[in-house]
């Protein structure tokens, strides 16, 4: 008994928009990563400083 596997070639997912090269997409991704890390670190510093000076309590 064999099972039939669908051979639909239209199920590929496009990871980038039309006209956008892989290099441009990599550059965008690295910029987004850098910004998100910076925002995360600043948030942690802000929360720590606020707790230290007694503005917020845990």
N, CA, C and O atoms as a MOPAC input file, in Angstrom:
PM7 MOZYME 1SCF
protein

 N      0.83600 1    -1.17300 1     0.00000 1
 C      0.00000 1     0.00000 1     0.00000 1
 C      0.88800 1     1.24700 1     0.00000 1
 O      1.72200 1     1.41000 1     0.89100 1
 N      0.72100 1     2.10000 1    -0.96100 1
 C      1.53300 1     3.31700 1    -1.05400 1
 C      0.64000 1     4.53400 1    -0.89200 1
 O     -0.54800 1     4.50800 1    -1.21300 1
 N      1.24000 1     5.59400 1    -0.38800 1
 C      0.49600 1     6.84700 1    -0.24900 1
 C      0.93200 1     7.80200 1    -1.34100 1
 O      2.10000 1     7.83800 1    -1.72600 1
 N      0.00500 1     8.55400 1    -1.82000 1
 C      0.30600 1     9.53700 1    -2.85500 1
 C      0.74300 1    10.83700 1    -2.20000 1
 O      0.01500 1    11.41100 1    -1.39100 1
 N      1.93500 1    11.29700 1    -2.55400 1
 C      2.43800 1    12.55400 1    -2.02300 1
 C      2.11900 1    13.66300 1    -3.02300 1
 O      2.35000 1    13.50600 1    -4.22200 1
 N      1.59600 1    14.76500 1    -2.53900 1
 C      1.30500 1    15.86200 1    -3.47200 1
 C      2.59400 1    16.44800 1    -4.02100 1
 O      3.56000 1    16.65500 1    -3.28700 1
 N      2.59700 1    16.70700 1    -5.29900 1
 C      3.78800 1    17.26000 1    -5.94800 1
 C      3.50300 1    18.65600 1    -6.45500 1
 O      3.84000 1    18.99900 1    -7.58800 1
 N      2.88200 1    19.45900 1    -5.61200 1
 C      2.54900 1    20.82800 1    -5.98100 1
 C      3.79900 1    21.69000 1    -5.85900 1
 O      4.36800 1    21.80800 1    -4.77300 1
 N      4.22400 1    22.28200 1    -6.94700 1
 C      5.42700 1    23.11000 1    -6.91800 1
 C      5.11300 1    24.56100 1    -6.57600 1
 O      6.01800 1    25.39500 1    -6.57300 1
 N      3.86800 1    24.88000 1    -6.29000 1
 C      3.49200 1    26.24900 1    -5.94900 1
 C      3.53800 1    26.50000 1    -4.45000 1
 O      3.08900 1    27.55400 1    -4.00000 1
 N      4.05900 1    25.58000 1    -3.67100 1
 C      4.07500 1    25.75300 1    -2.22400 1
 C      5.39000 1    26.34300 1    -1.70900 1
 O      5.67900 1    26.25100 1    -0.51600 1
 N      6.17800 1    26.93900 1    -2.58100 1
 C      7.40500 1    27.58000 1    -2.13800 1
 C      7.07500 1    28.95000 1    -1.56900 1
 O      6.18100 1    29.64100 1    -2.05900 1
 N      7.80800 1    29.33400 1    -0.52700 1
 C      7.56000 1    30.59800 1     0.14200 1
 C      8.63200 1    31.58800 1    -0.26700 1
 O      9.82300 1    31.28300 1    -0.20500 1
 N      8.22200 1    32.74800 1    -0.67800 1
 C      9.16600 1    33.79200 1    -1.03900 1
 C      9.56200 1    34.55400 1     0.21400 1
 O      8.70300 1    35.04000 1     0.95100 1
 N     10.87000 1    34.65900 1     0.45500 1
 C     11.33500 1    35.30700 1     1.68100 1
 C     11.64000 1    36.78500 1     1.49300 1
 O     11.88700 1    37.48900 1     2.47200 1
 N     11.62700 1    37.25700 1     0.28300 1
 C     11.89900 1    38.67900 1     0.06900 1
 C     10.89500 1    39.24000 1    -0.92700 1
 O     10.26000 1    38.50900 1    -1.68900 1
 N     10.77500 1    40.55000 1    -0.89500 1
 C      9.86200 1    41.21000 1    -1.81200 1
 C     10.49800 1    41.25600 1    -3.19300 1
 O     11.70200 1    41.04900 1    -3.35000 1
 N      9.65900 1    41.53200 1    -4.19300 1
 C     10.17700 1    41.61500 1    -5.55200 1
 C     11.14300 1    42.78100 1    -5.67200 1
 O     10.90200 1    43.85100 1    -5.11200 1
 N     12.21000 1    42.58400 1    -6.38200 1
 C     13.18300 1    43.63600 1    -6.62200 1
 C     14.15400 1    43.84200 1    -5.47700 1
 O     14.97100 1    44.76200 1    -5.52900 1
 N     14.09300 1    43.02900 1    -4.46300 1
 C     14.97400 1    43.18500 1    -3.31000 1
 C     15.98000 1    42.04100 1    -3.30500 1
 O     15.59800 1    40.87200 1    -3.24800 1
 N     17.24000 1    42.37400 1    -3.36400 1
 C     18.26100 1    41.33100 1    -3.42300 1
 C     18.51500 1    40.75800 1    -2.04200 1
 O     18.10500 1    41.33200 1    -1.03300 1
 N     19.19100 1    39.62400 1    -2.00700 1
 C     19.49300 1    38.96200 1    -0.74200 1
 C     20.43800 1    39.81400 1     0.10100 1
 O     20.33700 1    39.82200 1     1.32700 1
 N     21.33600 1    40.51700 1    -0.53500 1
 C     22.28300 1    41.36200 1     0.18600 1
 C     21.55700 1    42.51900 1     0.88000 1
 O     21.86400 1    42.84800 1     2.02600 1
 N     20.59800 1    43.13300 1     0.18800 1
 C     19.82200 1    44.21100 1     0.79600 1
 C     18.99800 1    43.69200 1     1.96800 1
 O     18.85900 1    44.37000 1     2.98600 1
 N     18.45900 1    42.50200 1     1.82300 1
 C     17.66800 1    41.90700 1     2.89100 1
 C     18.54900 1    41.61000 1     4.10000 1
 O     18.12400 1    41.83400 1     5.23300 1
 N     19.76500 1    41.11000 1     3.88600 1
 C     20.69100 1    40.85300 1     4.98300 1
 C     21.06700 1    42.14700 1     5.70500 1
 O     21.19400 1    42.16500 1     6.92900 1
 N     21.24400 1    43.22300 1     4.94800 1
 C     21.59500 1    44.50700 1     5.54900 1
 C     20.44700 1    45.00900 1     6.41700 1
 O     20.67200 1    45.50200 1     7.52200 1
 N     19.21000 1    44.88600 1     5.92000 1
 C     18.04000 1    45.29500 1     6.69500 1
 C     17.93900 1    44.48300 1     7.98100 1
 O     17.65800 1    45.03000 1     9.04800 1
 N     18.16700 1    43.18700 1     7.87700 1
 C     18.06100 1    42.30400 1     9.03300 1
 C     19.10200 1    42.66000 1    10.08100 1
 O     18.79400 1    42.66400 1    11.27300 1
 N     20.31900 1    42.95600 1     9.66900 1
 C     21.36600 1    43.29100 1    10.63200 1
 C     21.07900 1    44.62700 1    11.30100 1
 O     21.37000 1    44.79600 1    12.48600 1
 N     20.51900 1    45.57400 1    10.57000 1
 C     20.15800 1    46.86400 1    11.16200 1
 C     19.04400 1    46.67100 1    12.18400 1
 O     19.10100 1    47.24300 1    13.27200 1
 N     18.03000 1    45.87000 1    11.84800 1
 C     16.95100 1    45.60800 1    12.78700 1
 C     17.47000 1    44.91800 1    14.04200 1
 O     17.02700 1    45.23300 1    15.14600 1
 N     18.39100 1    43.99600 1    13.89000 1
 C     18.96700 1    43.30100 1    15.03900 1
 C     19.72900 1    44.27300 1    15.92800 1
 O     19.59000 1    44.23700 1    17.15100 1
 N     20.52300 1    45.13200 1    15.32900 1
 C     21.27800 1    46.12000 1    16.09900 1
 C     20.37900 1    47.06700 1    16.86300 1
 O     20.64400 1    47.38100 1    18.02300 1
 N     19.32500 1    47.52200 1    16.22500 1
 C     18.38700 1    48.42300 1    16.88900 1
 C     17.67500 1    47.71800 1    18.03300 1
 O     17.51400 1    48.29700 1    19.10800 1
 N     17.25000 1    46.49300 1    17.82300 1
 C     16.52900 1    45.77500 1    18.87400 1
 C     17.42900 1    45.47500 1    20.07100 1
 O     16.97200 1    45.53700 1    21.21200 1
 N     18.69400 1    45.15200 1    19.83000 1
 C     19.62700 1    44.91500 1    20.93300 1
 C     19.85900 1    46.21100 1    21.70500 1
 O     19.88400 1    46.19700 1    22.93500 1
 N     20.02800 1    47.32000 1    21.00700 1
 C     20.24100 1    48.61100 1    21.65400 1
 C     19.04600 1    49.00300 1    22.51300 1
 O     19.21500 1    49.44200 1    23.65000 1
 N     17.84900 1    48.84800 1    21.98000 1
 C     16.64000 1    49.17400 1    22.74200 1
 C     16.51800 1    48.26800 1    23.96600 1
 O     16.13900 1    48.73200 1    25.04100 1
 N     16.82900 1    47.00500 1    23.81600 1
 C     16.76100 1    46.07500 1    24.93600 1
 C     17.74300 1    46.42200 1    26.04300 1
 O     17.38700 1    46.39100 1    27.22100 1
 N     18.97800 1    46.75400 1    25.67500 1
 C     19.99600 1    47.11200 1    26.66400 1
 C     19.61200 1    48.41200 1    27.37200 1
 O     19.75500 1    48.51500 1    28.59000 1
 N     19.13100 1    49.39300 1    26.63000 1
 C     18.71300 1    50.65800 1    27.24900 1
 C     17.53800 1    50.45400 1    28.20200 1
 O     17.46400 1    51.10200 1    29.24600 1
 N     16.62900 1    49.56400 1    27.84700 1
 C     15.49700 1    49.27000 1    28.72700 1
 C     15.97200 1    48.63900 1    30.03200 1
 O     15.50700 1    49.00900 1    31.11000 1
 N     16.88800 1    47.69800 1    29.93600 1
 C     17.42000 1    47.05200 1    31.13800 1
 C     18.14000 1    48.06800 1    32.02100 1
 O     17.96600 1    48.05600 1    33.23900 1
 N     18.94600 1    48.94800 1    31.42300 1
 C     19.65200 1    49.97600 1    32.19100 1
 C     18.66000 1    50.93000 1    32.85100 1
 O     18.84000 1    51.30800 1    34.00900 1
 N     17.62600 1    51.31700 1    32.13200 1
 C     16.61900 1    52.22700 1    32.67900 1
 C     15.88300 1    51.60000 1    33.86200 1
 O     15.66000 1    52.26400 1    34.87400 1
 N     15.51200 1    50.34500 1    33.74300 1
 C     14.82500 1    49.65200 1    34.83300 1
 C     15.75400 1    49.49800 1    36.03500 1
 O     15.32500 1    49.69100 1    37.17300 1
 N     17.00700 1    49.15700 1    35.80200 1
 C     17.96500 1    48.99800 1    36.89700 1
 C     18.21000 1    50.32800 1    37.60600 1
 O     18.24800 1    50.36800 1    38.83500 1
 N     18.37500 1    51.40800 1    36.86100 1
 C     18.59600 1    52.71900 1    37.46200 1
 C     17.36000 1    53.17500 1    38.23700 1
 O     17.47600 1    53.75500 1    39.31700 1
 N     16.18600 1    52.91200 1    37.68600 1
 C     14.95300 1    53.28600 1    38.37900 1
 C     14.81300 1    52.52400 1    39.68800 1
 O     14.39000 1    53.09700 1    40.69200 1
 N     15.15400 1    51.26800 1    39.69300 1
 C     15.08500 1    50.46500 1    40.91600 1
 C     16.13400 1    50.93300 1    41.91600 1
 O     15.87100 1    50.96700 1    43.11800 1
 N     17.30500 1    51.29000 1    41.43700 1
 C     18.38600 1    51.73400 1    42.31900 1
 C     18.01100 1    53.03800 1    43.03100 1
 O     18.26400 1    53.18800 1    44.22700 1
 N     17.41600 1    53.96900 1    42.30500 1
 C     17.06200 1    55.25600 1    42.89100 1
 C     15.69800 1    55.23500 1    43.57600 1
 O     15.25100 1    56.26900 1    44.07200 1
 N     15.03800 1    54.10400 1    43.61500 1
 C     13.80000 1    53.97300 1    44.34100 1
 C     12.57500 1    54.47400 1    43.62000 1
 O     11.52800 1    54.66900 1    44.23600 1
 N     12.68900 1    54.68700 1    42.31700 1
 C     11.53100 1    55.16400 1    41.55800 1
 C     10.50900 1    54.04600 1    41.41100 1
 O      9.30500 1    54.28000 1    41.50600 1
 N     10.99000 1    52.84200 1    41.18200 1
 C     10.11000 1    51.67600 1    41.12700 1
 C     10.57700 1    50.64600 1    42.13800 1
 O     11.75000 1    50.63000 1    42.51100 1
 N      9.68500 1    49.79900 1    42.57700 1
 C     10.03600 1    48.76900 1    43.55600 1
 C      9.68900 1    47.39500 1    42.99400 1
 O      8.68900 1    47.23200 1    42.29500 1
 N     10.52200 1    46.41500 1    43.30500 1
 C     10.26500 1    45.04000 1    42.89400 1
 C      9.91000 1    44.20000 1    44.09000 1
 O      9.65600 1    43.00400 1    43.95100 1

